[in-house]
């Protein structure tokens, strides 16, 4: 199998991740922070180390501001629903995932107003258009770092500067970029940073997180046991406990810590360069195959390792099926939970076939993909 669905979940994981999860499950998978015995303390220490490693990666000053969640969707719901109130105005873009758009749509019934800034057909955003939509009641700008459909990288730092200038909070959805691209919450003026572990941070599924800036308080979405202040029937005010009720995914977080160590040892720049090299090889090869339409910027300075295509007017699910059944190539067809992005790229009816490349893919695999596409184009 040639796996090219890394934008959904990276696979395979580094060996150290499998080893860390197994070691946790077999050796110390007790409830962290709930007891004083050695296994509980070891579990708690693993979670603390992962929190500190994430703070270092994203240049966060206080690691307790890193909240563990189930995934990026969980983080987005906590950030959006925990922050926005009736009468507030939000600015976002037409390239956002449903994990942003659906909570915002739900909040409209609570009196929250949303403005969606239109991006170009290649998914590009002019930050001036964001600034033009800011009003007196604008409380938040929500932006994806890179589109999960076209791979287009949006101008995060410029938007962050606009948010800071107008004293508007800035939320960044880094689901597709955390672990590949440098993210500095201070430099980029990010108040709420959303990330997930199972993509380019190489962790198992079921682990995500949210950075909350020092002067932001969110309404918790989940209340319950935290292992702290157990004498009180009220939710603790201290962080991270205020937002982390219930038993955490300790094996998943152990895997995340191992993934973070792998990124640090390998070098983020090396990972990024390898994926960019593969993306370039794929894009160049696609241009030599007739009848293929490519979407997105096709410019590595503006594109993450995500490439969407169609074969003329053929259904994206049909082409993806041929790739899987005939050649053992795993891709993702359809709308990718991002209908607004497909409206933007004029692919809502057809969807696209998405190739999302990862660190463990090879140049030989890309060549096999191109050969397979050439054969499919000749036959359909």
C-alpha positions in Angstrom: 0.0 0.0 0.0 1.2 3.5 -0.9 -0.4 5.6 1.8 -1.1 9.2 0.7 -3.8 10.2 3.2 -1.6 11.9 5.7 -3.7 15.0 5.9 -6.4 12.8 7.6 -4.0 10.8 9.8 -0.2 10.2 9.3 0.7 6.6 8.8 2.9 4.9 9.6 4.1 6.4 12.8 7.8 6.5 13.9 8.8 3.3 15.7 9.4 5.2 18.9 5.7 6.2 19.0 4.6 2.6 18.8 7.1 1.7 21.5 6.0 4.5 23.8 2.3 3.6 23.5 3.1 -0.1 24.2 5.4 0.8 27.1 2.7 3.0 28.7 -0.1 0.4 28.2 2.1 -2.4 29.6 4.1 -0.5 32.2 2.4 2.4 33.8 -1.1 3.1 32.4 -2.7 4.2 35.6 -4.8 7.3 36.1 -2.5 10.4 36.3 -3.1 12.8 39.2 -5.6 10.6 40.9 -3.3 8.6 43.2 0.1 8.9 44.9 1.5 5.5 43.8 4.4 5.1 41.4 2.3 4.2 38.3 0.0 7.2 38.7 3.0 9.5 39.2 4.7 8.1 36.2 1.6 8.7 34.0 1.3 12.2 35.4 5.0 12.9 34.7 4.6 11.7 31.0 1.7 14.1 30.5 3.6 17.0 32.1 6.6 16.3 29.8 4.4 16.3 26.8 2.8 19.6 27.8 6.2 21.2 28.3 7.4 19.8 24.9 4.4 21.4 23.2 5.0 24.7 24.9 8.6 24.6 23.7 7.5 23.7 20.1 5.0 26.6 19.9 7.1 29.1 22.0 4.5 29.2 24.7 5.7 30.8 28.0 3.6 28.9 30.4 3.0 25.2 29.7 -0.1 25.0 31.9 -1.8 27.1 29.2 -1.6 24.0 26.9 -4.9 22.1 27.3 -5.2 18.5 26.2 -8.3 17.6 24.3 -9.5 14.7 22.1 -8.6 16.2 18.8 -8.6 19.5 16.9 -12.4 19.5 16.6 -12.7 19.3 20.3 -10.2 22.1 20.7 -12.1 24.3 18.2 -15.4 23.7 20.0 -13.9 24.6 23.3 -12.2 27.8 21.9 -15.2 29.0 19.9 -18.1 28.1 22.2 -16.1 28.9 25.3 -15.2 32.4 24.2 -17.9 33.8 22.0 -21.1 35.3 23.4 -24.3 36.8 22.0 -23.6 40.1 20.2 -20.0 39.1 19.3 -18.8 39.2 15.7 -16.3 36.7 14.1 -14.3 36.9 10.9 -13.2 33.7 9.2 -12.5 32.5 5.6 -14.0 30.4 2.9 -11.2 27.8 3.2 -12.2 26.6 6.7 -13.0 23.1 7.7 -16.4 22.1 9.0 -14.8 21.9 12.5 -14.8 25.7 12.4 -17.9 26.4 10.3 -20.3 24.1 12.1 -19.7 25.5 15.6 -19.9 29.0 14.1 -23.2 28.1 12.4 -24.5 26.8 15.7 -23.4 29.9 17.6 -25.4 32.1 15.2 -28.6 30.8 17.0 -27.1 32.2 20.2 -26.6 35.7 18.6 -23.1 35.4 17.3 -22.5 37.0 13.9 -20.1 35.5 11.4 -18.4 37.1 8.3 -16.8 34.7 5.8 -14.0 36.4 3.8 -13.8 34.9 0.3 -10.4 33.5 -0.8 -9.2 33.1 -4.4 -10.0 30.0 -6.4 -6.5 28.7 -5.4 -7.4 29.2 -1.8 -5.2 32.3 -1.3 -6.2 35.0 1.2 -5.5 38.7 1.0 -5.2 39.8 4.6 -6.5 43.3 3.7 -9.9 41.6 3.2 -9.8 40.4 6.8 -9.1 43.9 8.1 -11.9 45.4 6.0 -14.5 43.2 7.9 -13.5 44.2 11.4 -16.2 46.0 13.3 -16.7 47.5 16.7 -18.1 44.2 18.0 -15.5 41.9 16.3 -14.1 39.7 19.0 -12.3 37.0 17.1 -10.6 36.1 13.8 -10.5 32.4 13.0 -8.1 31.1 10.4 -6.8 27.8 9.1 -3.0 27.7 8.8 -3.2 25.5 5.7 -6.2 24.2 3.7 -6.8 20.5 4.0 -8.2 20.6 0.4 -5.6 22.6 -1.6 -2.7 22.8 0.9 -2.7 26.6 0.5 -0.8 28.3 3.4 -2.6 31.4 4.6 -0.8 34.5 5.8 -0.9 33.8 9.5 1.6 36.4 10.7 0.0 39.2 8.7 -3.4 38.3 10.0 -2.0 38.1 13.5 -0.6 41.6 13.2 -4.0 42.9 12.0 -5.7 41.2 15.0 -3.3 42.8 17.4 -3.6 46.2 15.8 -7.4 46.2 16.3 -7.3 44.4 19.7 -9.2 41.4 18.3 -8.4 37.9 19.4 -6.8 35.5 16.9 -7.5 31.8 16.7 -5.3 29.6 14.5 -6.3 26.1 13.3 -3.0 24.4 12.9 -4.3 20.9 12.4 -2.5 20.6 9.0 0.7 22.3 10.0 1.8 21.6 13.6 4.9 19.6 13.3 5.8 20.7 9.8 5.9 24.5 10.0 7.3 26.9 12.6 4.6 28.3 14.9 5.4 31.0 17.4 2.4 32.2 19.3 4.2 35.3 20.5 5.5 36.4 17.1 2.3 35.5 15.3 0.0 37.1 17.9 -1.9 33.9 18.4 -4.3 33.9 21.3 -5.9 30.5 20.7 -3.8 27.8 19.0 -5.6 24.6 17.9 -3.6 21.5 17.1 -4.0 17.7 16.8 -1.6 14.9 17.5 -2.5 12.3 14.9 -1.4 14.3 11.9 2.1 15.7 11.7 2.9 15.4 15.4 2.9 11.6 14.7 0.8 10.6 17.7 -2.1 8.1 17.8 -5.6 9.3 17.2 -7.5 10.7 20.2 -5.1 13.4 21.3 -5.4 17.1 20.5 -4.8 20.4 22.3 -5.6 24.1 22.7 -3.2 26.9 23.8 -5.1 29.6 25.6 -3.4 33.0 26.0 -2.8 34.3 29.6 -5.6 36.8 29.6 -8.3 34.7 28.0 -10.8 32.7 30.1 -13.1 30.2 28.3 -16.3 28.7 29.6 -15.5 25.0 30.0 -17.5 22.6 27.9 -16.9 19.6 30.2 -17.1 19.5 34.0 -16.2 16.7 36.3 -13.3 15.0 38.1 -9.9 16.5 37.7 -8.0 14.9 40.6 -7.7 18.4 42.2 -9.9 20.3 44.6 -12.0 17.2 45.1 -13.6 18.6 48.2 -15.4 21.2 46.1 -18.5 20.6 43.9 -17.4 23.5 41.7 -15.0 23.1 38.8 -11.4 24.1 39.7 -10.2 27.5 38.4 -6.6 26.4 38.0 -5.2 25.5 34.6 -5.0 23.0 33.0 -7.5 21.3 35.4 -10.3 23.8 34.6 -10.5 22.4 31.0 -9.4 18.8 31.5 -12.1 16.9 33.3 -12.1 13.1 33.1 -9.4 10.5 32.5 -6.9 11.6 29.8 -5.7 9.5 27.0 -2.4 8.7 28.7 -1.2 6.1 26.1 -2.0 8.6 23.3 -0.2 11.4 25.1 2.8 9.1 25.7 2.8 8.5 21.9 2.5 12.3 21.3 5.6 12.9 23.5 7.5 10.3 21.5 6.3 12.0 18.3 7.5 15.4 19.5 10.9 13.8 20.4 11.1 12.4 16.9 10.4 15.8 15.4 13.1 17.4 17.6 15.7 14.7 16.9 15.0 14.6 13.1 14.6 18.3 12.7 11.4 20.1 11.5 13.3 21.7 8.7 14.4 18.3 7.4 10.9 16.9 7.6 9.5 20.0 5.8 12.2 19.8 3.1 11.5 16.1 2.4 7.8 16.6 2.1 8.3 19.7 -0.1 10.6 17.7 -2.4 7.9 15.0 -2.8 5.2 17.7 -3.4 7.3 19.3 -6.1 7.9 15.9 -7.8 4.2 15.1 -7.8 3.1 18.5 -9.1 5.7 18.5 -11.9 4.7 15.0 -12.9 1.0 15.9 -12.9 1.6 18.6 -15.5 2.8 16.0 -17.9 -0.4 14.0 -17.8 -3.2 15.3 -20.0 -6.8 15.7 -18.7 -5.8 16.2 -15.1 -6.9 19.4 -13.3 -4.8 20.5 -10.4 -6.1 22.8 -7.7 -4.3 25.1 -5.3 -1.3 27.5 -5.6 1.2 25.0 -7.0 3.9 27.1 -5.3 5.9 25.5 -2.6 6.3 28.8 -0.7 2.5 28.8 -0.3 1.6 25.1 -0.3 1.7 22.4 2.3 2.2 18.8 1.1 -1.4 18.5 0.0 -2.4 18.2 -3.7 -5.9 18.0 -5.0 -6.8 16.9 -8.6 -9.5 15.7 -10.8 -9.5 13.8 -14.1 -11.6 16.1 -16.2 -15.3 15.6 -15.2 -14.9 12.0 -13.8 -16.1 11.5 -10.2 -13.4 11.9 -7.6 -14.6 8.8 -5.8 -14.3 6.8 -9.0 -10.6 7.8 -9.6 -9.8 7.2 -5.9 -11.3 3.8 -6.2 -9.2 2.9 -9.2 -6.1 4.1 -7.4 -6.9 1.9 -4.4 -8.1 -1.2 -6.1 -5.9 -1.2 -9.1 -2.7 0.1 -7.7 -2.8 0.0 -3.9 -2.7 3.8 -3.6 -4.6 5.3 -0.7 -6.1 8.8 -1.3 -9.1 10.6 -0.1 -11.9 11.7 -2.5 -14.9 13.9 -2.0 -15.3 17.1 0.0 -12.9 16.5 2.8 -15.3 17.9 5.4 -14.7 21.4 3.8 -17.6 22.3 1.6 -16.8 26.0 1.7 -13.3 25.3 0.4 -14.8 23.3 -2.5 -17.2 26.1 -3.3 -14.2 28.4 -3.4 -12.3 26.1 -5.8 -15.5 25.4 -7.9 -15.3 21.6 -7.0 -18.4 21.2 -4.8 -20.2 18.9 -7.2 -17.2 16.8 -8.2 -15.1 16.9 -5.1 -11.4 16.2 -5.6 -8.9 13.4 -5.2 -6.5 14.5 -2.5 -2.9 13.3 -2.3 -1.5 14.2 1.1 2.2 13.4 1.5 4.1 12.5 4.6 7.6 12.1 5.9 7.7 8.4 5.3 6.7 8.6 1.7 9.4 8.2 -0.9 10.2 9.5 -4.4 9.7 6.0 -5.8 6.1 6.0 -4.5 5.4 9.4 -6.1 6.7 8.0 -9.4 4.4 5.0 -9.0 1.5 7.3 -8.4 2.2 9.2 -11.6 2.5 6.0 -13.6 -0.9 4.8 -12.1 -2.6 8.1 -13.0 -1.3 8.0 -16.5 -2.8 4.5 -16.9 -6.1 5.5 -15.4 -6.3 8.6 -17.7 -5.7 6.4 -20.7 -8.4 3.9 -19.7 -11.3 6.1 -18.4 
